[in-house]
Each structure stands twice: as structure tokens, then as C-alpha cells.
């Protein structure tokens, strides 16, 4: 064993002794939990927000070609919709602190692939399980494995966990993988040395460390290991080190109504064909996984949003906006497709109407540079109408709404908001509610309204979705 492993490795017998002396079990949460906050489903619905803790990973939560995606992310959006609330995400920077963040009330649940263990159940409540998996050993095949016979490859690999005695396996501290290794060592009657890794490393990153020869072995859930092995064929993930385990989401013990509602939702989801489809999309479709992780527009590797990032950065400066905000609007308009054409005959990245393109002197709206130049010019014209709005974020929201439905409708909504006792300079909870109401005769027939009916749900969703996507972009891309 090299110097690093001597320094960081922990013999199982010493680990077990230390654990016993401290009164905790390896792999379970450290019991220095702060005072537990009380917040249940009624509080969540009253606020209108479900606060969830999630982690970046190639399957759980990531950005791909401008769209936030991931198994946990997609399932969370469905849960929030079922509960009738908005989803507010917080990204875990240290996976070891997830349960502590839950207990101190910063989030309502932890949406991460947590194995439901007895130790963890002493600290938190778990949802009904989302799926079953096993823990497997992740190891490298020989460098020349492609020219070797299958039998020769097997001879070079660990085929039974008993072969790990007096060898070193690297896993994240306080993880269920570490606890499994402790128990495995007892089961096979020999010490396995454990190299504990920092809590800010995801399972995907640790698996990549095996690929890069930075560590010799690790342990991972089989579904994660298999999907990574499809991208890195040099990995072998065929040796199980555990029985089947249930994977669920964690909630505080004093949130029984949230747990009950979540369990009911999971049971309903399992009866729906989409449940298995969503799981398969992220954990079984290996071709799509390979295509994604090798893409320059996969957020966990390249930090790019679109093929037009450089142009968007240039033109956002002329507008004074964060380029990621403008990128979110471009995605909303065209999904970064310069040939996109709407039923209204709006065209290009910024979906300019023919009359608008002509007015802005844009000869070819399907040319990305021309479309962005025209779109920015139009946004600047619109933004001038809101210069008196005190808050810069509200200025942006009004401008986006006007881009979607027209300046006249937004000004109508502001005038009507003032008459109705709302703040005409505040979008959320004020003008956005009025613009929703302009779909109804009692509102658009008011004498103060000059531009009549508007399908208010469109600008309402337009602004909301752009700002929400911008928050995703800002968290993923510097």
C-alpha cells in the first residue's frame, strides 16, 4: 500500500473501534444535528414553495443544450405540480451535509439517491422507495483488455469481495458505501482498508477517478455504475457487494403530512407508465447518456449553454443584461434553432415577426447574428418604456412581457393595476396578476384598457419560465 493509502486508509478493525467509542455508525449521519425546524405540508402550501435539496450529477440534475434535466429534477417537478406549489431548488455543495441542511429547515426534502438504512431512519423519515439497486465494486479492466480473452480479463479482476481483504477501496465519507464496506469486512472476516474521500465529490466524479487511475476501486449503486461504464468501457461493474437496497428521498420526522403526500404521489406515479419511462431515460438509455456526457453542451463538463454563447455574450452587453438571462430568452423563443418558424411566421433565434424584422432592418432573420442584433435592438426599445421602474429585475420582467405580448398590453396592465390598488412598478404578485386577468371581459372591457384582450397566461408563463431557466443557467455556468 503506497504512502497516500497509509496516510488516508483506515483499517476496518480500527474504524469499528473508533465508531464504537463515538457511539455512531460509519456511513450514518454524524449526530451533531442542530435544532430541528418544524415545517410541514400546510406551511409549504401556504408559502407556495416546495424547497428541495438536489445534487449535480450526470443523471440527477444537469444542464444539457439549454435545458435543465435529470431524474431527481424531473421527478421533483412532477411532485411540486402534484402538491400545487412552485419548486425551489438548492444545490448541495457537500453531500455529507445534506441531512443537516434538511434538519435545520433550509429545505423540505432531500431529493438524492439515498439508500434507506436503519441508521438514517433514526435521523429522518424516508419516502416510499423510488427504485431498487445494489452496490457494486467499480474497478478498471487491464489496459489491453480489448485484445484479451474474457477469461484472461476475469483473472485480472476482483471476482469476489473476499479478494478485497487487505486491499484499499475509496468511498465518500459518511456514505452508505462506507457502511457497506464496514459490514462487508465483518462478513468476510478480513480487513478492507478504506480511503475516505471528501463529501463534495459526486459518485460520478469518484467513478471517473477510477477511470483516471487516481484510485484503484470504489463502490457505487449499480444503476449509476452501469450507466457510467457505458461511457467508460474500461470499467468493470459486475461484482455486487450488497443485497438489493431501497432508494428514497429524505424528510424531517416532524413532516408527516409531507411524507404521506409524497408517498401517495409515488404510489400513483408507479401506476403510471411515465414512471418507468423517466427512470429508463436517465439510467438505462446508455446511448443517450454517452452522447450527452461527450457533448460540449453538457453542463457538468464544458459549462456551455448553446452554440451561440459568444454572440449572446456580445449582444447582452449592449443591453446591459447578464448573458445567461439573454440565453434563457433565446431558448424560450427558438430552443437555439436559427431556422425555427412559428405559426405566426416569426422566424429565427429571436423569433422576429416579418414586420418587426423589416422595421429593424434585418434582412435575414434566420441568420443568428442578424436575429440577435435585431432582437436586442427591439428589447432596448421596449426597455426604455420602463426606465422609471425602480427595481432593475422588474424592469427586465416588464421588458420580457412586452416582447412576448406587446408593449401596449403591458402598459394596460400597469394602469389597471394602479386603479385596483396594486403596485404598477412590480411584476410578481401585482402586474402579472392583472395581465392574467386581461383574458376576461370584465377586465379588458374596463374603460382604461386601450388594447383589449390578451391571452395573459402566455406572457405570464413566458416571464416566469425565462427567469426560472436563468436561475438554472446561473447555477451551472460561470
ChimeraX attribute file (.defattr): number of C-alpha atoms within 10 A of each C-alpha:
attribute: neighborCount
match mode: 1-to-1
recipient: residues
	/A:1	11
	/A:2	7
	/A:3	8
	/A:4	9
	/A:5	18
	/A:6	13
	/A:7	10
	/A:8	14
	/A:9	21
	/A:10	18
	/A:11	20
	/A:12	21
	/A:13	16
	/A:14	12
	/A:15	17
	/A:16	18
	/A:17	11
	/A:18	14
	/A:19	13
	/A:20	12
	/A:21	9
	/A:22	11
	/A:23	11
	/A:24	15
	/A:25	20
	/A:26	24
	/A:27	21
	/A:28	21
	/A:29	22
	/A:30	18
	/A:31	12
	/A:32	7
	/A:33	14
	/A:34	11
	/A:35	10
	/A:36	15
	/A:37	16
	/A:38	14
	/A:39	17
	/A:40	18
	/A:41	18
	/A:42	12
	/A:43	13
	/A:44	18
	/A:45	14
	/A:46	9
	/A:47	11
	/A:48	16
	/A:49	18
	/A:50	24
	/A:51	21
	/A:52	23
	/A:53	23
	/A:54	24
	/A:55	25
	/A:56	21
	/A:57	18
	/A:58	28
	/A:59	21
	/A:60	20
	/A:61	21
	/A:62	22
	/A:63	25
	/A:64	22
	/A:65	19
	/A:66	24
	/A:67	18
	/A:68	16
	/A:69	17
	/A:70	22
	/A:71	22
	/A:72	25
	/A:73	23
	/A:74	15
	/A:75	19
	/A:76	19
	/A:77	16
	/A:78	15
	/A:79	20
	/A:80	19
	/A:81	13
	/A:82	12
	/A:83	20
	/A:84	14
	/A:85	18
	/A:86	17
	/A:87	20
	/A:88	17
	/A:89	19
	/A:90	15
	/A:91	14
	/A:92	18
	/A:93	15
	/A:94	13
	/A:95	20
	/A:96	21
	/A:97	15
	/A:98	23
	/A:99	22
	/A:100	20
	/A:101	19
	/A:102	23
	/A:103	23
	/A:104	16
	/A:105	17
	/A:106	14
	/A:107	24
	/A:108	27
	/A:109	28
	/A:110	25
	/A:111	22
	/A:112	23
	/A:113	21
	/A:114	18
	/A:115	25
	/A:116	21
	/A:117	16
	/A:118	9
	/A:119	16
	/A:120	20
	/A:121	13
	/A:122	11
	/A:123	20
	/A:124	21
	/A:125	20
	/A:126	24
	/A:127	22
	/A:128	20
	/A:129	18
	/A:130	18
	/A:131	16
	/A:132	15
	/A:133	17
	/A:134	17
	/A:135	24
	/A:136	25
	/A:137	24
	/A:138	28
	/A:139	24
	/A:140	22
	/A:141	19
	/A:142	16
	/A:143	9
	/A:144	9
	/A:145	16
	/A:146	12
	/A:147	10
	/A:148	12
	/A:149	9
	/A:150	10
	/A:151	8
	/A:152	12
	/A:153	16
	/A:154	15
	/A:155	9
	/A:156	12
	/A:157	15
	/A:158	19
	/A:159	14
	/A:160	11
	/A:161	19
	/A:162	17
	/A:163	13
	/A:164	19
	/A:165	15
	/A:166	16
	/A:167	16
	/A:168	22
	/A:169	23
	/A:170	25
	/A:171	27
	/A:172	24
	/A:173	22
	/A:174	21
	/A:175	20
	/A:176	25
	/A:177	24
	/A:178	24
	/A:179	19
	/A:180	17
	/A:181	24
	/A:182	23
	/A:183	16
	/A:184	21
	/A:185	22
	/A:186	15
	/A:187	11
	/A:188	14
	/A:189	11
	/A:190	17
	/A:191	22
	/A:192	26
	/A:193	27
	/A:194	25
	/A:195	23
	/A:196	18
	/A:197	15
	/A:198	13
	/A:199	18
	/A:200	16
	/A:201	16
	/A:202	18
	/A:203	21
	/A:204	17
	/A:205	13
	/A:206	22
	/A:207	26
	/A:208	17
	/A:209	16
	/A:210	19
	/A:211	21
	/A:212	11
	/A:213	11
	/A:214	12
	/A:215	20
	/A:216	16
	/A:217	23
	/A:218	24
	/A:219	27
	/A:220	24
	/A:221	26
	/A:222	22
	/A:223	19
	/A:224	22
	/A:225	23
	/A:226	22
	/A:227	21
	/A:228	24
	/A:229	20
	/A:230	16
	/A:231	17
	/A:232	15
	/A:233	14
	/A:234	18
	/A:235	22
	/A:236	20
	/A:237	24
	/A:238	15
	/A:239	18
	/A:240	19
	/A:241	20
	/A:242	18
	/A:243	10
	/A:244	15
	/A:245	17
	/A:246	16
	/A:247	22
	/A:248	21
	/A:249	23
	/A:250	28
	/A:251	26
	/A:252	26
	/A:253	18
	/A:254	16
	/A:255	19
	/A:256	15
	/A:257	13
	/A:258	23
	/A:259	23
	/A:260	14
	/A:261	16
	/A:262	21
	/A:263	17
	/A:264	13
	/A:265	17
	/A:266	19
	/A:267	14
	/A:268	11
	/A:269	17
	/A:270	13
	/A:271	10
	/A:272	11
	/A:273	9
	/A:274	11
	/A:275	15
	/A:276	13
	/A:277	11
	/A:278	16
	/A:279	19
	/A:280	13
	/A:281	15
	/A:282	21
	/A:283	21
	/A:284	17
	/A:285	13
	/A:286	18
	/A:287	11
	/A:288	13
	/A:289	20
	/A:290	16
	/A:291	11
	/A:292	18
	/A:293	18
	/A:294	13
	/A:295	15
	/A:296	17
	/A:297	20
	/A:298	22
	/A:299	26
	/A:300	18
	/A:301	12
	/A:302	13
	/A:303	16
	/A:304	23
	/A:305	24
	/A:306	20
	/A:307	13
	/A:308	17
	/A:309	14
	/A:310	11
	/A:311	15
	/A:312	23
	/A:313	16
	/A:314	13
	/A:315	20
	/A:316	19
	/A:317	12
	/A:318	12
	/A:319	15
	/A:320	9
	/A:321	13
	/A:322	14
	/A:323	22
	/A:324	22
	/A:325	21
	/A:326	21
	/A:327	26
	/A:328	24
	/A:329	23
	/A:330	25
	/A:331	21
	/A:332	19
	/A:333	23
	/A:334	19
	/A:335	18
	/A:336	23
	/A:337	19
	/A:338	20
	/A:339	14
	/A:340	18
	/A:341	18
	/A:342	13
	/A:343	6
	/A:344	10
	/A:345	12
	/A:346	20
	/A:347	25
	/A:348	28
	/A:349	29
	/A:350	28
	/A:351	28
	/A:352	27
	/A:353	17
	/A:354	17
	/A:355	11
	/A:356	15
	/A:357	21
	/A:358	14
	/A:359	11
	/A:360	17
	/A:361	13
	/A:362	21
	/A:363	13
	/A:364	15
	/A:365	28
	/A:366	21
	/A:367	16
	/A:368	20
	/A:369	19
	/A:370	20
	/A:371	24
	/A:372	27
	/A:373	22
	/A:374	25
	/A:375	25
	/A:376	20
	/A:377	16
	/A:378	18
	/A:379	16
	/A:380	15
	/A:381	12
	/A:382	21
	/A:383	20
	/A:384	11
	/A:385	15
	/A:386	19
	/A:387	11
	/A:388	10
	/A:389	15
	/A:390	11
	/A:391	12
	/A:392	12
	/A:393	13
	/A:394	16
	/A:395	21
	/A:396	21
	/A:397	24
	/A:398	28
	/A:399	24
	/A:400	25
	/A:401	25
	/A:402	21
	/A:403	20
	/A:404	17
	/A:405	17
	/A:406	16
	/A:407	19
	/A:408	14
	/A:409	24
	/A:410	26
	/A:411	21
	/A:412	20
	/A:413	29
	/A:414	24
	/A:415	18
	/A:416	24
	/A:417	21
	/A:418	14
	/A:419	12
	/A:420	12
	/A:421	9
	/A:422	18
	/A:423	17
	/A:424	20
	/A:425	19
	/A:426	20
	/A:427	24
	/A:428	14
	/A:429	10
	/A:430	19
	/A:431	26
	/A:432	26
	/A:433	17
	/A:434	25
	/A:435	30
	/A:436	19
	/A:437	19
	/A:438	25
	/A:439	16
	/A:440	15
	/A:441	11
	/A:442	9
	/A:443	19
	/A:444	23
	/A:445	14
	/A:446	12
	/A:447	9
	/A:448	14
	/A:449	18
	/A:450	13
	/A:451	17
	/A:452	18
	/A:453	17
	/A:454	19
	/A:455	14
	/A:456	23
	/A:457	15
	/A:458	15
	/A:459	25
	/A:460	23
	/A:461	14
	/A:462	20
	/A:463	24
	/A:464	17
	/A:465	15
	/A:466	22
	/A:467	19
	/A:468	15
	/A:469	21
	/A:470	21
	/A:471	15
	/A:472	19
	/A:473	25
	/A:474	14
	/A:475	12
	/A:476	17
	/A:477	14
	/A:478	8
